[in-house]
Amino acid sequence: MKVHIEYVFETEQIAYRFLNTAAYFDAEALVVKLGRNDHHVKVTYQYADGDFDHTASDLDDLARELGGEEAA
């Protein structure tokens, strides 16, 4: 199952910091790129079958640390 999550941040600089950090997460078929604009980051990855996949939780935690949240 493919997972798609988009996050929004207060500034472009913070969005890029999230993008550059999230790009090194250990997730199958991970793609991290700018979303709707330079304040949004879109993350796509393949959910790990058979195990609990904590990637979404880790992404949420990182976004929260940087003052971001999931885009509506």
All heavy atoms as TSV, in Angstrom:
chain	resi	resn	atom	element	x	y	z
A	1	MET	N	N	0.842	-1.175	0.000
A	1	MET	CA	C	0.000	0.000	0.000
A	1	MET	C	C	0.894	1.247	0.000
A	1	MET	O	O	1.806	1.366	0.802
A	1	MET	CB	C	-0.900	-0.014	1.243
A	1	MET	CG	C	-1.677	1.257	1.423
A	1	MET	SD	S	-2.819	1.241	2.810
A	1	MET	CE	C	-1.732	1.612	4.157
A	2	LYS	N	N	0.631	2.154	-0.912
A	2	LYS	CA	C	1.338	3.430	-0.978
A	2	LYS	C	C	0.713	4.396	0.031
A	2	LYS	O	O	-0.501	4.496	0.141
A	2	LYS	CB	C	1.216	4.054	-2.360
A	2	LYS	CG	C	2.140	3.449	-3.362
A	2	LYS	CD	C	3.462	4.150	-3.309
A	2	LYS	CE	C	4.265	3.766	-4.537
A	2	LYS	NZ	N	5.618	4.163	-4.456
A	3	VAL	N	N	1.569	5.123	0.728
A	3	VAL	CA	C	1.125	6.132	1.682
A	3	VAL	C	C	1.549	7.494	1.149
A	3	VAL	O	O	2.690	7.667	0.717
A	3	VAL	CB	C	1.759	5.881	3.073
A	3	VAL	CG1	C	1.348	6.954	4.055
A	3	VAL	CG2	C	1.400	4.504	3.586
A	4	HIS	N	N	0.618	8.456	1.167
A	4	HIS	CA	C	0.884	9.817	0.714
A	4	HIS	C	C	0.528	10.770	1.849
A	4	HIS	O	O	-0.617	10.768	2.310
A	4	HIS	CB	C	0.035	10.171	-0.511
A	4	HIS	CG	C	0.153	9.208	-1.635
A	4	HIS	ND1	N	1.177	9.267	-2.545
A	4	HIS	CD2	C	-0.607	8.147	-1.984
A	4	HIS	CE1	C	1.028	8.296	-3.425
A	4	HIS	NE2	N	-0.046	7.589	-3.101
A	5	ILE	N	N	1.483	11.576	2.275
A	5	ILE	CA	C	1.253	12.547	3.339
A	5	ILE	C	C	1.862	13.869	2.894
A	5	ILE	O	O	2.977	13.895	2.358
A	5	ILE	CB	C	1.906	12.125	4.668
A	5	ILE	CG1	C	1.491	10.714	5.066
A	5	ILE	CG2	C	1.541	13.105	5.775
A	5	ILE	CD1	C	2.275	10.161	6.252
A	6	GLU	N	N	1.147	14.961	3.124
A	6	GLU	CA	C	1.698	16.278	2.824
A	6	GLU	C	C	1.705	17.110	4.105
A	6	GLU	O	O	0.737	17.115	4.863
A	6	GLU	CB	C	0.879	16.987	1.746
A	6	GLU	CG	C	1.544	18.261	1.281
A	6	GLU	CD	C	1.029	18.750	-0.062
A	6	GLU	OE1	O	0.406	17.962	-0.793
A	6	GLU	OE2	O	1.277	19.915	-0.382
A	7	TYR	N	N	2.814	17.780	4.326
A	7	TYR	CA	C	2.997	18.616	5.516
A	7	TYR	C	C	3.159	20.062	5.095
A	7	TYR	O	O	3.676	20.352	4.020
A	7	TYR	CB	C	4.243	18.176	6.299
A	7	TYR	CG	C	4.133	16.792	6.869
A	7	TYR	CD1	C	4.621	15.696	6.169
A	7	TYR	CD2	C	3.529	16.574	8.095
A	7	TYR	CE1	C	4.524	14.410	6.682
A	7	TYR	CE2	C	3.417	15.286	8.618
A	7	TYR	CZ	C	3.917	14.223	7.910
A	7	TYR	OH	O	3.807	12.956	8.419
A	8	VAL	N	N	2.725	20.963	5.974
A	8	VAL	CA	C	2.857	22.390	5.722
A	8	VAL	C	C	3.666	23.016	6.855
A	8	VAL	O	O	3.526	22.628	8.018
A	8	VAL	CB	C	1.482	23.080	5.557
A	8	VAL	CG1	C	0.641	22.978	6.811
A	8	VAL	CG2	C	1.651	24.516	5.121
A	9	PHE	N	N	4.521	23.971	6.472
A	9	PHE	CA	C	5.417	24.629	7.429
A	9	PHE	C	C	5.297	26.140	7.303
A	9	PHE	O	O	4.850	26.662	6.281
A	9	PHE	CB	C	6.864	24.176	7.192
A	9	PHE	CG	C	7.040	22.713	7.391
A	9	PHE	CD1	C	6.896	21.837	6.329
A	9	PHE	CD2	C	7.305	22.193	8.646
A	9	PHE	CE1	C	7.029	20.473	6.506
A	9	PHE	CE2	C	7.433	20.830	8.837
A	9	PHE	CZ	C	7.295	19.968	7.765
A	10	GLU	N	N	5.733	26.833	8.327
A	10	GLU	CA	C	5.596	28.287	8.381
A	10	GLU	C	C	6.479	28.997	7.353
A	10	GLU	O	O	6.084	30.021	6.802
A	10	GLU	CB	C	5.944	28.771	9.789
A	10	GLU	CG	C	5.490	30.177	10.083
A	10	GLU	CD	C	5.632	30.509	11.541
A	10	GLU	OE1	O	5.119	29.751	12.382
A	10	GLU	OE2	O	6.273	31.525	11.830
A	11	THR	N	N	7.670	28.454	7.102
A	11	THR	CA	C	8.580	29.096	6.151
A	11	THR	C	C	9.139	28.076	5.170
A	11	THR	O	O	9.135	26.869	5.424
A	11	THR	CB	C	9.774	29.769	6.873
A	11	THR	OG1	O	10.600	28.754	7.450
A	11	THR	CG2	C	9.310	30.757	7.938
A	12	GLU	N	N	9.667	28.585	4.073
A	12	GLU	CA	C	10.316	27.731	3.079
A	12	GLU	C	C	11.550	27.061	3.671
A	12	GLU	O	O	11.817	25.889	3.415
A	12	GLU	CB	C	10.710	28.581	1.876
A	12	GLU	CG	C	11.445	27.829	0.802
A	12	GLU	CD	C	11.886	28.732	-0.343
A	12	GLU	OE1	O	11.694	29.955	-0.264
A	12	GLU	OE2	O	12.427	28.189	-1.318
A	13	GLN	N	N	12.296	27.786	4.488
A	13	GLN	CA	C	13.516	27.250	5.097
A	13	GLN	C	C	13.205	26.036	5.971
A	13	GLN	O	O	13.907	25.024	5.915
A	13	GLN	CB	C	14.207	28.324	5.924
A	13	GLN	CG	C	15.474	27.843	6.595
A	13	GLN	CD	C	16.122	28.927	7.449
A	13	GLN	OE1	O	15.532	29.967	7.704
A	13	GLN	NE2	N	17.338	28.662	7.888
A	14	ILE	N	N	12.167	26.120	6.756
A	14	ILE	CA	C	11.791	24.995	7.627
A	14	ILE	C	C	11.301	23.825	6.776
A	14	ILE	O	O	11.596	22.667	7.070
A	14	ILE	CB	C	10.733	25.422	8.663
A	14	ILE	CG1	C	11.331	26.481	9.603
A	14	ILE	CG2	C	10.251	24.225	9.465
A	14	ILE	CD1	C	10.321	27.130	10.524
A	15	ALA	N	N	10.562	24.114	5.719
A	15	ALA	CA	C	10.092	23.050	4.824
A	15	ALA	C	C	11.277	22.297	4.224
A	15	ALA	O	O	11.278	21.064	4.177
A	15	ALA	CB	C	9.212	23.625	3.721
A	16	TYR	N	N	12.299	23.026	3.808
A	16	TYR	CA	C	13.487	22.379	3.250
A	16	TYR	C	C	14.250	21.585	4.305
A	16	TYR	O	O	14.802	20.526	4.017
A	16	TYR	CB	C	14.416	23.402	2.588
A	16	TYR	CG	C	14.072	23.642	1.144
A	16	TYR	CD1	C	13.419	24.793	0.746
A	16	TYR	CD2	C	14.396	22.705	0.170
A	16	TYR	CE1	C	13.094	25.014	-0.588
A	16	TYR	CE2	C	14.081	22.907	-1.159
A	16	TYR	CZ	C	13.433	24.057	-1.534
A	16	TYR	OH	O	13.112	24.261	-2.847
A	17	ARG	N	N	14.271	22.079	5.536
A	17	ARG	CA	C	14.930	21.337	6.612
A	17	ARG	C	C	14.218	20.000	6.821
A	17	ARG	O	O	14.847	18.950	6.961
A	17	ARG	CB	C	14.924	22.157	7.903
A	17	ARG	CG	C	15.727	21.495	9.011
A	17	ARG	CD	C	15.835	22.377	10.234
A	17	ARG	NE	N	16.472	23.636	9.881
A	17	ARG	CZ	C	16.128	24.818	10.396
A	17	ARG	NH1	N	15.165	24.905	11.275
A	17	ARG	NH2	N	16.762	25.916	10.024
A	18	PHE	N	N	12.876	20.026	6.826
A	18	PHE	CA	C	12.095	18.788	6.950
A	18	PHE	C	C	12.388	17.872	5.767
A	18	PHE	O	O	12.641	16.681	5.941
A	18	PHE	CB	C	10.599	19.116	7.025
A	18	PHE	CG	C	9.730	17.896	7.050
A	18	PHE	CD1	C	9.434	17.266	8.243
A	18	PHE	CD2	C	9.205	17.364	5.878
A	18	PHE	CE1	C	8.630	16.128	8.264
A	18	PHE	CE2	C	8.407	16.239	5.893
A	18	PHE	CZ	C	8.121	15.622	7.094
A	19	LEU	N	N	12.344	18.420	4.556
A	19	LEU	CA	C	12.567	17.635	3.344
A	19	LEU	C	C	13.924	16.940	3.393
A	19	LEU	O	O	14.026	15.737	3.134
A	19	LEU	CB	C	12.472	18.561	2.127
A	19	LEU	CG	C	12.568	17.932	0.750
A	19	LEU	CD1	C	11.756	18.746	-0.252
A	19	LEU	CD2	C	13.986	17.813	0.272
A	20	ASN	N	N	14.958	17.682	3.736
A	20	ASN	CA	C	16.308	17.114	3.756
A	20	ASN	C	C	16.502	16.075	4.851
A	20	ASN	O	O	17.283	15.144	4.689
A	20	ASN	CB	C	17.341	18.227	3.879
A	20	ASN	CG	C	17.446	19.047	2.619
A	20	ASN	OD1	O	17.303	18.538	1.523
A	20	ASN	ND2	N	17.665	20.339	2.771
A	21	THR	N	N	15.806	16.215	5.950
A	21	THR	CA	C	15.895	15.222	7.027
A	21	THR	C	C	15.071	13.985	6.692
A	21	THR	O	O	15.547	12.849	6.818
A	21	THR	CB	C	15.419	15.829	8.364
A	21	THR	OG1	O	16.196	16.992	8.654
A	21	THR	CG2	C	15.565	14.822	9.499
A	22	ALA	N	N	13.844	14.184	6.250
A	22	ALA	CA	C	12.941	13.063	5.955
A	22	ALA	C	C	13.457	12.216	4.787
A	22	ALA	O	O	13.179	11.016	4.718
A	22	ALA	CB	C	11.544	13.579	5.649
A	23	ALA	N	N	14.215	12.802	3.895
A	23	ALA	CA	C	14.725	12.076	2.729
A	23	ALA	C	C	15.636	10.913	3.125
A	23	ALA	O	O	15.847	10.001	2.328
A	23	ALA	CB	C	15.474	13.032	1.805
A	24	TYR	N	N	16.148	10.937	4.341
A	24	TYR	CA	C	17.047	9.870	4.804
A	24	TYR	C	C	16.356	8.853	5.707
A	24	TYR	O	O	17.010	7.990	6.267
A	24	TYR	CB	C	18.266	10.477	5.515
A	24	TYR	CG	C	19.153	11.200	4.542
A	24	TYR	CD1	C	19.079	12.573	4.389
A	24	TYR	CD2	C	20.040	10.496	3.737
A	24	TYR	CE1	C	19.880	13.241	3.476
A	24	TYR	CE2	C	20.843	11.148	2.818
A	24	TYR	CZ	C	20.757	12.520	2.699
A	24	TYR	OH	O	21.538	13.171	1.784
A	25	PHE	N	N	15.037	8.945	5.846
A	25	PHE	CA	C	14.304	7.951	6.629
A	25	PHE	C	C	14.412	6.597	5.935
A	25	PHE	O	O	14.506	6.524	4.700
A	25	PHE	CB	C	12.833	8.343	6.763
A	25	PHE	CG	C	12.547	9.302	7.882
A	25	PHE	CD1	C	13.443	10.278	8.273
A	25	PHE	CD2	C	11.350	9.229	8.563
A	25	PHE	CE1	C	13.171	11.156	9.292
A	25	PHE	CE2	C	11.064	10.101	9.587
A	25	PHE	CZ	C	11.965	11.066	9.963
A	26	ASP	N	N	14.368	5.549	6.728
A	26	ASP	CA	C	14.460	4.192	6.205
A	26	ASP	C	C	13.056	3.672	5.900
A	26	ASP	O	O	12.400	3.098	6.761
A	26	ASP	CB	C	15.156	3.288	7.223
A	26	ASP	CG	C	15.373	1.889	6.694
A	26	ASP	OD1	O	15.417	1.722	5.465
A	26	ASP	OD2	O	15.488	0.964	7.519
A	27	ALA	N	N	12.593	3.939	4.677
A	27	ALA	CA	C	11.276	3.482	4.245
A	27	ALA	C	C	11.385	3.044	2.788
A	27	ALA	O	O	12.121	3.643	1.997
A	27	ALA	CB	C	10.242	4.590	4.398
A	28	GLU	N	N	10.641	2.018	2.451
A	28	GLU	CA	C	10.686	1.486	1.093
A	28	GLU	C	C	10.038	2.452	0.105
A	28	GLU	O	O	8.975	3.017	0.376
A	28	GLU	CB	C	9.947	0.143	1.048
A	28	GLU	CG	C	10.078	-0.574	-0.267
A	28	GLU	CD	C	9.411	-1.936	-0.261
A	28	GLU	OE1	O	9.292	-2.540	0.817
A	28	GLU	OE2	O	9.019	-2.372	-1.347
A	29	ALA	N	N	10.673	2.655	-1.036
A	29	ALA	CA	C	10.175	3.505	-2.118
A	29	ALA	C	C	9.876	4.925	-1.637
A	29	ALA	O	O	8.918	5.554	-2.072
A	29	ALA	CB	C	8.948	2.877	-2.768
A	30	LEU	N	N	10.713	5.442	-0.762
A	30	LEU	CA	C	10.516	6.775	-0.184
A	30	LEU	C	C	10.805	7.868	-1.213
A	30	LEU	O	O	11.853	7.867	-1.861
A	30	LEU	CB	C	11.441	6.961	1.024
A	30	LEU	CG	C	11.412	8.319	1.708
A	30	LEU	CD1	C	10.055	8.537	2.386
A	30	LEU	CD2	C	12.536	8.425	2.722
A	31	VAL	N	N	9.838	8.780	-1.350
A	31	VAL	CA	C	10.003	9.956	-2.202
A	31	VAL	C	C	9.580	11.158	-1.372
A	31	VAL	O	O	8.471	11.200	-0.833
A	31	VAL	CB	C	9.124	9.878	-3.477
A	31	VAL	CG1	C	9.248	11.153	-4.299
A	31	VAL	CG2	C	9.492	8.661	-4.296
A	32	VAL	N	N	10.479	12.134	-1.253
A	32	VAL	CA	C	10.199	13.353	-0.495
A	32	VAL	C	C	10.459	14.530	-1.422
A	32	VAL	O	O	11.553	14.654	-1.973
A	32	VAL	CB	C	11.101	13.460	0.758
A	32	VAL	CG1	C	10.730	14.674	1.577
A	32	VAL	CG2	C	11.007	12.200	1.611
A	33	LYS	N	N	9.442	15.371	-1.633
A	33	LYS	CA	C	9.597	16.512	-2.535
A	33	LYS	C	C	8.670	17.639	-2.108
A	33	LYS	O	O	7.782	17.436	-1.269
A	33	LYS	CB	C	9.317	16.104	-3.971
A	33	LYS	CG	C	7.914	15.563	-4.212
A	33	LYS	CD	C	7.757	15.082	-5.635
A	33	LYS	CE	C	6.348	14.539	-5.860
A	33	LYS	NZ	N	6.181	14.072	-7.223
A	34	LEU	N	N	8.891	18.810	-2.683
A	34	LEU	CA	C	8.010	19.927	-2.377
A	34	LEU	C	C	6.594	19.606	-2.842
A	34	LEU	O	O	6.403	18.936	-3.861
A	34	LEU	CB	C	8.508	21.208	-3.039
A	34	LEU	CG	C	9.762	21.815	-2.426
A	34	LEU	CD1	C	10.176	23.050	-3.215
A	34	LEU	CD2	C	9.555	22.170	-0.964
A	35	GLY	N	N	5.628	20.100	-2.103
A	35	GLY	CA	C	4.232	19.851	-2.424
A	35	GLY	C	C	3.614	20.991	-3.217
A	35	GLY	O	O	4.202	21.468	-4.188
A	36	ARG	N	N	2.450	21.466	-2.756
A	36	ARG	CA	C	1.696	22.503	-3.473
A	36	ARG	C	C	2.479	23.791	-3.696
A	36	ARG	O	O	2.279	24.477	-4.683
A	36	ARG	CB	C	0.421	22.852	-2.700
A	36	ARG	CG	C	-0.547	21.730	-2.603
A	36	ARG	CD	C	-1.735	22.147	-1.776
A	36	ARG	NE	N	-1.997	21.070	-0.826
A	36	ARG	CZ	C	-2.835	21.148	0.155
A	36	ARG	NH1	N	-3.489	22.262	0.380
A	36	ARG	NH2	N	-3.007	20.126	0.955
A	37	ASN	N	N	3.321	24.138	-2.727
A	37	ASN	CA	C	4.166	25.329	-2.864
A	37	ASN	C	C	5.421	25.123	-2.028
A	37	ASN	O	O	5.658	24.029	-1.517
A	37	ASN	CB	C	3.405	26.604	-2.473
A	37	ASN	CG	C	2.916	26.575	-1.039
A	37	ASN	OD1	O	3.637	26.153	-0.125
A	37	ASN	ND2	N	1.697	27.027	-0.814
A	38	ASP	N	N	6.224	26.164	-1.854
A	38	ASP	CA	C	7.500	26.002	-1.161
A	38	ASP	C	C	7.375	25.893	0.359
A	38	ASP	O	O	8.381	25.760	1.044
A	38	ASP	CB	C	8.474	27.123	-1.539
A	38	ASP	CG	C	7.960	28.507	-1.173
A	38	ASP	OD1	O	6.893	28.619	-0.530
A	38	ASP	OD2	O	8.624	29.485	-1.549
A	39	HIS	N	N	6.168	25.914	0.889
A	39	HIS	CA	C	5.934	25.703	2.321
A	39	HIS	C	C	5.383	24.294	2.592
A	39	HIS	O	O	5.163	23.928	3.736
A	39	HIS	CB	C	4.940	26.737	2.856
A	39	HIS	CG	C	5.521	28.110	2.995
A	39	HIS	ND1	N	6.003	28.826	1.932
A	39	HIS	CD2	C	5.701	28.879	4.077
A	39	HIS	CE1	C	6.442	29.989	2.349
A	39	HIS	NE2	N	6.277	30.054	3.661
A	40	HIS	N	N	5.144	23.541	1.543
A	40	HIS	CA	C	4.565	22.193	1.650
A	40	HIS	C	C	5.590	21.147	1.221
A	40	HIS	O	O	6.325	21.354	0.260
A	40	HIS	CB	C	3.339	22.058	0.742
A	40	HIS	CG	C	2.147	22.816	1.214
A	40	HIS	ND1	N	0.988	22.197	1.581
A	40	HIS	CD2	C	1.932	24.139	1.396
A	40	HIS	CE1	C	0.094	23.106	1.947
A	40	HIS	NE2	N	0.659	24.300	1.839
A	41	VAL	N	N	5.586	20.026	1.922
A	41	VAL	CA	C	6.441	18.889	1.558
A	41	VAL	C	C	5.556	17.652	1.456
A	41	VAL	O	O	4.800	17.342	2.379
A	41	VAL	CB	C	7.559	18.656	2.599
A	41	VAL	CG1	C	8.388	17.436	2.214
A	41	VAL	CG2	C	8.444	19.887	2.736
A	42	LYS	N	N	5.659	16.961	0.335
A	42	LYS	CA	C	4.883	15.742	0.097
A	42	LYS	C	C	5.791	14.533	0.265
A	42	LYS	O	O	6.889	14.489	-0.291
A	42	LYS	CB	C	4.292	15.761	-1.313
A	42	LYS	CG	C	3.396	14.583	-1.597
A	42	LYS	CD	C	2.766	14.714	-2.960
A	42	LYS	CE	C	1.844	13.534	-3.210
A	42	LYS	NZ	N	1.157	13.641	-4.492
A	43	VAL	N	N	5.314	13.556	1.029
A	43	VAL	CA	C	6.070	12.331	1.280
A	43	VAL	C	C	5.243	11.146	0.793
A	43	VAL	O	O	4.056	11.028	1.114
A	43	VAL	CB	C	6.374	12.157	2.788
A	43	VAL	CG1	C	7.153	10.880	3.040
A	43	VAL	CG2	C	7.110	13.374	3.334
A	44	THR	N	N	5.871	10.285	0.022
A	44	THR	CA	C	5.238	9.060	-0.459
A	44	THR	C	C	6.179	7.905	-0.149
A	44	THR	O	O	7.385	8.020	-0.332
A	44	THR	CB	C	4.996	9.128	-1.976
A	44	THR	OG1	O	4.235	10.294	-2.270
A	44	THR	CG2	C	4.262	7.897	-2.478
A	45	TYR	N	N	5.609	6.807	0.342
A	45	TYR	CA	C	6.415	5.617	0.607
A	45	TYR	C	C	5.527	4.383	0.590
A	45	TYR	O	O	4.297	4.481	0.627
A	45	TYR	CB	C	7.166	5.719	1.951
A	45	TYR	CG	C	6.279	5.737	3.169
A	45	TYR	CD1	C	5.990	4.562	3.862
A	45	TYR	CD2	C	5.734	6.920	3.637
A	45	TYR	CE1	C	5.167	4.577	4.970
A	45	TYR	CE2	C	4.926	6.943	4.750
A	45	TYR	CZ	C	4.638	5.759	5.424
A	45	TYR	OH	O	3.818	5.777	6.522
A	46	GLN	N	N	6.155	3.222	0.510
A	46	GLN	CA	C	5.455	1.940	0.525
A	46	GLN	C	C	5.346	1.458	1.962
A	46	GLN	O	O	6.360	1.316	2.644
A	46	GLN	CB	C	6.214	0.913	-0.324
A	46	GLN	CG	C	5.549	-0.423	-0.436
A	46	GLN	CD	C	4.268	-0.357	-1.246
A	46	GLN	OE1	O	4.153	0.391	-2.209
A	46	GLN	NE2	N	3.294	-1.145	-0.850
A	47	TYR	N	N	4.126	1.217	2.437
A	47	TYR	CA	C	3.912	0.721	3.795
A	47	TYR	C	C	4.525	-0.674	3.921
A	47	TYR	O	O	4.356	-1.518	3.045
A	47	TYR	CB	C	2.414	0.667	4.102
A	47	TYR	CG	C	2.095	0.398	5.546
A	47	TYR	CD1	C	2.018	1.437	6.461
A	47	TYR	CD2	C	1.886	-0.906	6.003
A	47	TYR	CE1	C	1.734	1.194	7.796
A	47	TYR	CE2	C	1.605	-1.155	7.332
A	47	TYR	CZ	C	1.531	-0.102	8.220
A	47	TYR	OH	O	1.248	-0.347	9.540
A	48	ALA	N	N	5.255	-0.899	5.010
A	48	ALA	CA	C	5.911	-2.193	5.235
A	48	ALA	C	C	4.869	-3.260	5.558
A	48	ALA	O	O	4.116	-3.129	6.523
A	48	ALA	CB	C	6.919	-2.080	6.372
A	49	ASP	N	N	4.815	-4.302	4.754
A	49	ASP	CA	C	3.872	-5.404	4.975
A	49	ASP	C	C	4.351	-6.306	6.097
A	49	ASP	O	O	5.538	-6.610	6.202
A	49	ASP	CB	C	3.719	-6.240	3.700
A	49	ASP	CG	C	3.007	-5.477	2.598
A	49	ASP	OD1	O	2.205	-4.586	2.912
A	49	ASP	OD2	O	3.265	-5.787	1.420
A	50	GLY	N	N	3.420	-6.738	6.930
A	50	GLY	CA	C	3.731	-7.733	7.952
A	50	GLY	C	C	4.250	-7.175	9.260
A	50	GLY	O	O	4.172	-7.827	10.284
A	51	ASP	N	N	4.784	-5.983	9.260
A	51	ASP	CA	C	5.312	-5.380	10.476
A	51	ASP	C	C	4.591	-4.065	10.741
A	51	ASP	O	O	3.966	-3.497	9.855
A	51	ASP	CB	C	6.805	-5.060	10.324
A	51	ASP	CG	C	7.670	-6.300	10.244
A	51	ASP	OD1	O	7.284	-7.324	10.852
A	51	ASP	OD2	O	8.716	-6.245	9.574
A	52	PHE	N	N	4.725	-3.596	11.983
A	52	PHE	CA	C	4.217	-2.267	12.290
A	52	PHE	C	C	5.149	-1.261	11.640
A	52	PHE	O	O	6.352	-1.284	11.822
A	52	PHE	CB	C	4.154	-2.025	13.798
A	52	PHE	CG	C	3.729	-0.627	14.140
A	52	PHE	CD1	C	2.409	-0.250	14.004
A	52	PHE	CD2	C	4.652	0.314	14.556
A	52	PHE	CE1	C	2.005	1.041	14.294
A	52	PHE	CE2	C	4.265	1.609	14.848
A	52	PHE	CZ	C	2.937	1.976	14.721
A	53	ASP	N	N	4.591	-0.380	10.838
A	53	ASP	CA	C	5.381	0.631	10.150
A	53	ASP	C	C	5.250	1.956	10.903
A	53	ASP	O	O	4.182	2.549	10.949
A	53	ASP	CB	C	4.888	0.776	8.716
A	53	ASP	CG	C	5.798	1.643	7.870
A	53	ASP	OD1	O	6.512	2.489	8.441
A	53	ASP	OD2	O	5.786	1.474	6.645
A	54	HIS	N	N	6.334	2.400	11.481
A	54	HIS	CA	C	6.314	3.607	12.296
A	54	HIS	C	C	6.722	4.856	11.508
A	54	HIS	O	O	6.903	5.932	12.069
A	54	HIS	CB	C	7.229	3.444	13.515
A	54	HIS	CG	C	8.626	3.050	13.151
A	54	HIS	ND1	N	9.566	3.963	12.780
A	54	HIS	CD2	C	9.218	1.837	13.071
A	54	HIS	CE1	C	10.693	3.330	12.502
A	54	HIS	NE2	N	10.506	2.040	12.664
A	55	THR	N	N	6.833	4.743	10.194
A	55	THR	CA	C	7.297	5.859	9.372
A	55	THR	C	C	6.390	7.080	9.506
A	55	THR	O	O	6.877	8.202	9.696
A	55	THR	CB	C	7.407	5.445	7.892
A	55	THR	OG1	O	8.253	4.298	7.798
A	55	THR	CG2	C	7.960	6.572	7.042
A	56	ALA	N	N	5.082	6.903	9.406
A	56	ALA	CA	C	4.158	8.040	9.507
A	56	ALA	C	C	4.278	8.721	10.865
A	56	ALA	O	O	4.288	9.952	10.948
A	56	ALA	CB	C	2.719	7.591	9.266
A	57	SER	N	N	4.403	7.946	11.904
A	57	SER	CA	C	4.568	8.504	13.251
A	57	SER	C	C	5.869	9.295	13.363
A	57	SER	O	O	5.895	10.402	13.922
A	57	SER	CB	C	4.542	7.372	14.280
A	57	SER	OG	O	4.778	7.873	15.564
A	58	ASP	N	N	6.949	8.753	12.802
A	58	ASP	CA	C	8.240	9.445	12.823
A	58	ASP	C	C	8.187	10.742	12.017
A	58	ASP	O	O	8.745	11.761	12.424
A	58	ASP	CB	C	9.348	8.540	12.279
A	58	ASP	CG	C	9.639	7.356	13.190
A	58	ASP	OD1	O	9.201	7.372	14.358
A	58	ASP	OD2	O	10.309	6.418	12.716
A	59	LEU	N	N	7.508	10.719	10.878
A	59	LEU	CA	C	7.352	11.925	10.073
A	59	LEU	C	C	6.537	12.978	10.820
A	59	LEU	O	O	6.880	14.163	10.811
A	59	LEU	CB	C	6.691	11.585	8.738
A	59	LEU	CG	C	7.533	10.807	7.740
A	59	LEU	CD1	C	6.662	10.245	6.622
A	59	LEU	CD2	C	8.651	11.682	7.173
A	60	ASP	N	N	5.447	12.545	11.453
A	60	ASP	CA	C	4.623	13.468	12.249
A	60	ASP	C	C	5.443	14.102	13.370
A	60	ASP	O	O	5.331	15.304	13.621
A	60	ASP	CB	C	3.421	12.751	12.848
A	60	ASP	CG	C	2.354	12.384	11.826
A	60	ASP	OD1	O	2.408	12.895	10.686
A	60	ASP	OD2	O	1.460	11.589	12.180
A	61	ASP	N	N	6.252	13.292	14.049
A	61	ASP	CA	C	7.089	13.801	15.143
A	61	ASP	C	C	8.086	14.839	14.627
A	61	ASP	O	O	8.259	15.897	15.239
A	61	ASP	CB	C	7.841	12.666	15.835
A	61	ASP	CG	C	6.943	11.767	16.655
A	61	ASP	OD1	O	5.778	12.141	16.926
A	61	ASP	OD2	O	7.405	10.665	17.025
A	62	LEU	N	N	8.726	14.550	13.501
A	62	LEU	CA	C	9.687	15.484	12.928
A	62	LEU	C	C	8.992	16.785	12.523
A	62	LEU	O	O	9.484	17.876	12.809
A	62	LEU	CB	C	10.385	14.861	11.715
A	62	LEU	CG	C	11.355	15.762	10.961
A	62	LEU	CD1	C	12.490	16.245	11.870
A	62	LEU	CD2	C	11.906	15.044	9.743
A	63	ALA	N	N	7.853	16.675	11.869
A	63	ALA	CA	C	7.108	17.868	11.462
A	63	ALA	C	C	6.723	18.704	12.680
A	63	ALA	O	O	6.876	19.929	12.680
A	63	ALA	CB	C	5.856	17.470	10.681
A	64	ARG	N	N	6.260	18.053	13.720
A	64	ARG	CA	C	5.864	18.749	14.959
A	64	ARG	C	C	7.060	19.464	15.574
A	64	ARG	O	O	6.934	20.612	16.025
A	64	ARG	CB	C	5.249	17.762	15.937
A	64	ARG	CG	C	4.487	18.399	17.068
A	64	ARG	CD	C	3.741	17.387	17.953
A	64	ARG	NE	N	2.927	16.439	17.193
A	64	ARG	CZ	C	3.232	15.138	17.046
A	64	ARG	NH1	N	4.296	14.616	17.607
A	64	ARG	NH2	N	2.451	14.348	16.351
A	65	GLU	N	N	8.221	18.819	15.599
A	65	GLU	CA	C	9.427	19.437	16.142
A	65	GLU	C	C	9.799	20.712	15.382
A	65	GLU	O	O	10.355	21.641	15.975
A	65	GLU	CB	C	10.609	18.458	16.056
A	65	GLU	CG	C	10.570	17.326	17.041
A	65	GLU	CD	C	11.685	16.317	16.797
A	65	GLU	OE1	O	12.702	16.675	16.170
A	65	GLU	OE2	O	11.532	15.169	17.238
A	66	LEU	N	N	9.481	20.740	14.095
A	66	LEU	CA	C	9.828	21.886	13.264
A	66	LEU	C	C	8.651	22.872	13.127
A	66	LEU	O	O	8.716	23.814	12.327
A	66	LEU	CB	C	10.263	21.410	11.884
A	66	LEU	CG	C	11.547	20.573	11.865
A	66	LEU	CD1	C	11.798	20.006	10.479
A	66	LEU	CD2	C	12.732	21.401	12.329
A	67	GLY	N	N	7.582	22.643	13.887
A	67	GLY	CA	C	6.447	23.556	13.874
A	67	GLY	C	C	5.485	23.340	12.717
A	67	GLY	O	O	4.672	24.214	12.415
A	68	GLY	N	N	5.560	22.189	12.069
A	68	GLY	CA	C	4.689	21.894	10.944
A	68	GLY	C	C	3.552	20.955	11.332
A	68	GLY	O	O	3.472	20.487	12.465
A	69	GLU	N	N	2.682	20.706	10.372
A	69	GLU	CA	C	1.565	19.799	10.586
A	69	GLU	C	C	1.111	19.234	9.248
A	69	GLU	O	O	1.500	19.738	8.187
A	69	GLU	CB	C	0.406	20.531	11.271
A	69	GLU	CG	C	-0.149	21.674	10.454
A	69	GLU	CD	C	-1.202	22.476	11.191
A	69	GLU	OE1	O	-1.245	22.402	12.432
A	69	GLU	OE2	O	-1.973	23.160	10.516
A	70	GLU	N	N	0.289	18.198	9.315
A	70	GLU	CA	C	-0.256	17.635	8.078
A	70	GLU	C	C	-1.146	18.663	7.412
A	70	GLU	O	O	-1.930	19.344	8.066
A	70	GLU	CB	C	-1.070	16.372	8.369
A	70	GLU	CG	C	-0.238	15.121	8.399
A	70	GLU	CD	C	-1.065	13.865	8.371
A	70	GLU	OE1	O	-1.810	13.636	7.393
A	70	GLU	OE2	O	-0.965	13.100	9.340
A	71	ALA	N	N	-1.003	18.774	6.105
A	71	ALA	CA	C	-1.831	19.712	5.334
A	71	ALA	C	C	-3.237	19.153	5.212
A	71	ALA	O	O	-3.437	17.936	5.127
A	71	ALA	CB	C	-1.228	19.939	3.957
A	72	ALA	N	N	-4.202	20.039	5.185
A	72	ALA	CA	C	-5.609	19.631	5.061
A	72	ALA	C	C	-5.970	19.345	3.635
A	72	ALA	O	O	-5.367	19.713	2.709
A	72	ALA	CB	C	-6.514	20.718	5.607
